[in-house]
Amino acid sequence: MGTTTASLTLRKLGDITGDGSVGLDDKLQMNKRLNGLPTPGYELRHFDLNGSGTVGLDDKVILNQVLNNLPIRWSQGTDAVPACPGGPGQRPGTPTHSLSLPVRARCTARASRE
């Protein structure tokens, strides 16, 4: 059995550019991506704000909600984040470490706003 070390960079929800804040540069990059323009240096994961595996209107809506300091409304029509430990929508007995990375990131973003 061996061990490995990996670096992990966490960004705020909507921080596409990775500058530590969510602003007009992030919206510009999202608009470019949605309009099929090149976004060199950015991958799908930078734009996929809802964790669906694709980039679409839902991701832009989430970005606009963050920019306008509004509660995040997920596609289920609620601001509850699915499977967030200690919050609405939590599945009983779901340990934090078993959540997918997109769900963990959303839970962390929600907790930081509260």
C-alpha positions, 0 to 999 in steps of 0.5 A: 500500500502506498500514499500519494499527495495531491493539490486541490484548489477550491474556488467560490461558486461562480469564480470561473477565472480563479481570481478569488472573487465573482465578477464581470470577468467571470460573466464574460467568460461564461458568455463566451463559452455559451456563445461558442467562443474560445475560452483558452485556459478554462475547462468544463469544470470552471463553467459547470456550476450546477455539477450536471456535466454540461454548461448551459442556461442553468449555470448562467442563472446560478452565476447571475444569482451569485453576482446579484447576491441572491439565494441560489435556486437549483433546478429543483426550484428550491434553494436547498442543496441536495444531500448537504449534511445538516441542511434541508434535502440531506439524505439520512445517514449520508456521510460527508465524504461520500458526496460527489465533489460538485455537491460538496462544493455547493454545500461549502458555498452555501455554508459560507453564505449563511 
